[in-house]
Structure formats: structure tokens, C-alpha cells
């Protein structure tokens, strides 16, 4: 996706367009659309703010909150920065506990999770009152949107991405499943920090090792792989996610399994007689939405097609991206080491062929 087509840049483009249109015959319609979008933004903001307040009540530390084109983050002071991720456009709040005690966190995390729907209910009631008093269309829209957000988030959906209601229900049941869910969640938060994988909490890593392989828990497999490749080597990293590599690759699961599919490619590359047709078949199931794995896959295919220069150039491109990314997110160190491992392996084989 073009760097221009980000939420913040598109928002700026919309503002400029609205100003221009306000001097034309479309001015009235422009104002109506602008107020509608502002209402949507406010509804999403209140929901995420509810999560943040719930997190603070639980004793969590605030990291960031993203809604629409902006992100409010603490680094170390509170500041507002542009949001360049469409995945977080609909709203995302991140708060982390100050102490990692999984049994105690089950109760605390229910406060964080329920904060969003609770604020949405409160906003819905305020919207109803304003609508009755003013008979305003915007008040009606505000009420309907809040009610809709509450229904969507409070319904206990248990798919790949659990709804607030789904997470609350899981935590309410308690037990090891709830603790492992929290361990995975906390590891994901650590992954999105500047910590290198080797610095991630070992207790959380050990909890993650007991996770049953499923498409819903691919995040755990990636975390374990990152930890092992930085702490040990590729062979151990690949071995620790063996059960995930046995998950069936289908049209429905291929998006979730992209990283696992790529690791299967690398395993095949390292075998005595790599099956090019199999590697190419796996490549078809990859997407540019995961650019690092996709580019490494292109490099592997180029190498097997005897285009060594292209292969090494693609890997250098990935290394450059990892070197830039690691300054903000520590998990890029694992991606860097994996890429360097593949580059060294290909370079050795290329040199052997020349000699």
C-alpha cells in the first residue's frame, strides 16, 4: 500500500477537500458528512477511552490509544501522533499490568475489557437523553452508533479476534485457559515494545509452550519462534512450533497461517533436495500484507531459479527494513536474524557452486 494512503494522510486530504467544497454548491452536504464522521470518531473514541479507564482502575500502565487518524501515546509523556495503520483505524487501546501474576490478572483484566462496553452503554443513555431533549439527527446517530458498538463488542464472539464479550466470558470461566490467553496477550504486548525477544518474560514464554496448536493461537507460535531463534538457533525455533506446522492449509486458514507457511518453505529449502514445486505452491498462499515473509519467499524462489543476484538483493531489502524497524519494535531482531540466517545459507551454497 502506498505510504500516502494511510489514515492520517487520508484524513488531511479529506480536510483539505472539505474546505475546498465548502465554497461550492456542495457546502451543505459537506458539512453534514463532516459532522457524521466526527460523530463516528467520537463514538469510537469513547469506547477506547472506556478501556483505558478500566485499565487504570485495574492498576495497568497506559501505553497508547488509537482512534481513526490519531494515536495518543505515552513515550514517556502523553503526546498525539499520526496513525499510519488501517488495522488500528477502528480503535485500539493498549494498557499493560505493572506486575505479571496471571492468577491475579484474570480479575484485573476483566476491568480493562469491560471498560469499553460500559462506556458505550453510558454514551448510549446520554445520546437517548440528548435526542429526546433536542430531537437532533446527530443525537439520534450518536445513540444508534453507540448501541451498535455495544452489541458488536459485547456479544461473546470467540473467533480469531475475540470480542470484548468473548474475552470477558473466557476470563469469567477462569482456569488455565484464561491464564494462557493472558500470557499470550502479554507476550504480544511485549512484542510490540522495544524489548528484544530474549528479554521477554520467561514465565510467559513457559506458559505459551503449553498452548494447543490452532489457527486462533498462531500469535503464540510466532512469539515462541522469535524467542527461540534469538535465544538459540533456527532448528530449535522451527522445532518448537512443529504442531502448528501440521495445521491444514485451507482458503479460510491461509491468512492466519502465513508465517507458518513461510517457515515450512524454509524447512523445505534446508532439506537435502528442496522441492521447488512445493515451495512455489506455498508461496501462492502468502500475501504482501505480510511483506517480510513474502519478500523472503520471493528470494527463496529466485535462488531456486538460479537468479542468485535477485535473491540476495531481496534479502538485503528485508534486512534494511528489519534494521530500521528494530529501533521501535524489538521483535524485528528475530526477523533480522532469520533473514541473515537464510542469506548466509544461500551465500554458502552459491560459493560452493562457483568453486
N, C-alpha and C positions, 0 to 999 in steps of 0.2 A: 504494500500500500504506500502511496506517495506520502512523503513527510508533511506535505501541505494538508492532506485530508485527515487531520487529527481533530478531536472535539474542540480544543481551544481555538485552533486556526479557523475552523468552520464557523465557530461562534463569532469570531471577529469579522469574518466575511459576511455573516448574517446581519450583524450590527451595522456595518457599512452599507449593505444593500437596503436595510430598513430606513436608514437616514435618507438615502437617495430616493426611495419610493415614497417617503413622506411628503415629498414636493411634487408628487404626481397625483393622478386621479385615484390611485390605489392606496392613498394615505389611510383612509378609514379601515380598510381591510388589513393593512399592515399593522396598525395599532391593535386590532382585535387578535391577530395571530401572535403578536409580541406578548400581549397580556396572557394569552393562553399558555404560551411556552414558559412564561415567568411563573405561572401557577403550577405547572408541572414540575418545574425546578424546585419550587418551594415545598411541594408535597414530598418529593424525593429527599430534599434536604432535611425535613423534619423527621422522616423515618430514620435516616442515618444518624442524625443528632440523638435520637432516642437510644440507638445502640451505644453511642459514645457515653451518654449519661448513665445508661445501665452498666457500662463497663467501669465508669468511675465509682459508681455505688458498690461495685464488686471489688474495688481496690486495684483495678487494672491501670496500666500506663497507656495513655493515648499516643498513638503513632501517627495516623493520618485519617482523613475522611475525604472521599472523592464524590462529587456530585456534578454531573454534566461537564462543563468545560474547565472546572477548577478543582484543585486539591488543597485542602487545609492540612498542613503537616507540622510536626514538632521536630525541629532539627537545628539546634536544640530549642530555639524559640519558636513560637507559633508564627507561621507565615503562610501566605497564599501563593500557590504556584500553578502554572498551566497544567491541565490534564491532557496528555497525548495518547491515552489508551481508551479505545472504544469499549473494551471489556469492562471497564470500570465506569462507563458513562452513566449507567442506570443507578449508580450508587454503591459505595463500598466504604465500610468503616473498619479500621484495624486498631485494636487495643490488646495489649499483652499483659499477663499476670506478672507481678514482681517476683513471685516465688513459684517454682514448679513442684506442686504437690497435687497429683492427679485426683486423689480421692476428694480433697477439699475443693478442687477446681470444678468438679461436676456441679456443685451447688452454686458456685460463683458465676460460672459461665451461663447458667440459666438466667441470671440477671441481665447479662450482656445481650443474650439472644432475644429475650422478651422485651427489652427496651424499645426496639424498633416498632413492633406491632402495637405496644402500649401507647407510644407517642402518636401513632397513626390513628388509633381509636380516639384519643383526646382531640386530635386535629379534626376528625370527622364530626365530633359533637360540637366543636366550635364552629365548624362550617355550617352545620344544620341551624345553629342559633343565628349566625350572620345571614343565612339565606332567608329565615323566617322574618328577621327584622328588616332587611334591605330589599328582599326579592331580587337580588342581583344574580345575573347569569354566571359571573365569576365565582360567587359564593357557592352556587349550585355545582359548578365544575370542580371547585375545590373539595366539596363534600363527596362527590361521586368518585373522584380520583383517590382520595384517602380511603374511602370504603373499599375500592377495588384493590389498592395496595395491601390493605389489611387482609382481604380474602386470599390474595395470591401468596402472601408471605406467611400467614398463619396456618394455612392448610398444610397438614403434615406430609409434604412431598418427600419421598425417600430415594430420588434418582441420583445421578452422578453428582449433581449440585443440590444438596438438601436445602429445603426452605427453612425459615426460622422455626416454623411449627414442627417440621421434621426433626430438626436438631433438638428442640426442646423436648419432644417426645422421647428421643433416644436418651437424652440426659436424665429424663424423669424415670426411665426404666433402670438406669444406673448399671452397675456391674462392670466387668472387664471390657465389654464392647464400648461403653461410654468412655472409659478411661483411654482406650486405644484410639478412639475418634479424637479425643482431646490431644493425645500425644502427637497424632498426625497433624492436627491443626496447628499446634505449637511449633512443630518442625517446619511447617510451611511458612509460618511467620518468621522463623529463624532464617529460612532460605531467602526470604525477601529482605534480610538485613545485610550488613556489610561483613558478617561473620563468615569465615571460610568453613566448608563442611567439616573439617577436622575439629573445629571448635564448637560444633553443635552439641547440645546436651546429650551425654551418653545414656542417661536414664530414658530419655525419649526415644533414642535410637533403639535401645533394647526392647522397649515396648512395641516399636514398629516392626521388629523382626517376627512377632507373633501374628501379624496381620495375615488373614487368609487372602489368597490371590483372587481378585475380581476387578472388573473394569472400573468399578466405583472407587477402588483404592490404588489406582495407578500412581497417584501422587506419592504414596508411601514407597512404592518400588523405585521411583526416580530419586527420592531422598536417600534411600539405602544405597543405591548405586553411586550417587555423588559422594556419600560419606566413605564408601569402601575404596573408590578409585583414588581419592585423595589420601586416605589413610594407608592403603595397601597397594593394589595393582588392578589392572583390567580384569584379569582372570577371576579374582575373588569378587570383584564388583558384579561381573556377569553371573557368577555362580549364585550370589545372594538373591537374585531375582529370577531364579530358574523357574519357579512355579508360575510367575507372571508371563513368562515366555511361552508357556503351554496354553494360555488362554486362546480360544478360537478367534481368528481374524475374520470379521464379517463387515458388511456395509454399515451396520449400526455401531460396531465397536471400533472401527478402524481409526476414528478421530481420537478417541481416548488412548488407543494403543500405539500412537505414532512413535513415541520414544522407544517403546519395547520393540516395535517393528524394526527400528533403526539398529538396535542392539543385536537383533537376530541377523541383520545384514553384516554387521561387523564380525559376529561369530562365524558366519559363513566365509567371510573374507580371510579369516585367520586359519581356516581349515586347510588341509593338505592340497585339496583340489577344489577351489571355490566354484560353485555352480552359478555361472553368470545369469542364466535364465531365472533362477530362484531369486537372486539379488535384485534383478530388474523387476520381477513380479512384486517384490516387497516395496520397491521404490514407488510403484504406481499407487500404493496405499499411503504414501506420505503426502504431506501438503506443505505449501510455502508458508502456512500460518505458523509453522514451527521451523523458522528459517535456518537455524544452526544445524539441526539434524538433516534437513532437506539438502543443504549445501554440501554437507559431508557425504551424503548419499550420492550426490552428483559427482563428487570427487572420486568415490569408490568405483562408480560406473565408468568414469573417464579413464581411470587407471586400468581397469579390466579390458577396456577397448584400446589399450596401448597409447593413450594420449596422456603421457606422464606429466607433461608441462601444464596441461589444463588441470589435472588432478592436484598437483602441488600448489598451483595458483589459487584454486578454490579453497584449499585448506588454509593457505595464508590469509585469505579473506576472512575465514571463520576465526582464526587466531587473532586477527586485528579487532574483530568485534568483541571477542572474549576479553582481550586486554583492556578495551575501553569499558566494557560492562562491569568488570570486577571491581572497579573503583567505587561502584554503588552497591552491587549485589555480589556477595561472596560466592554464591553457587557457580558463578562464571569461571571460578578457578577449576572446578571439576570439569566443566565443558572445555576449558583450555587444555587441561591435562589429557583428556580423552582425544582431543583433536591432535595434540602433539604426539600422542602415542600412535595414532593412525599415520601421521605424516612420517614419523621415524620408521615405522614398519614398511611403508611404501618406498621410502628412500633407500632403505637397506636392500629391498628386492630389486629396485631399479639399478642400484650399483652392482649387485650380483649379476644381473643380466648383461650389463655393459662389460664386466670383467670376463 
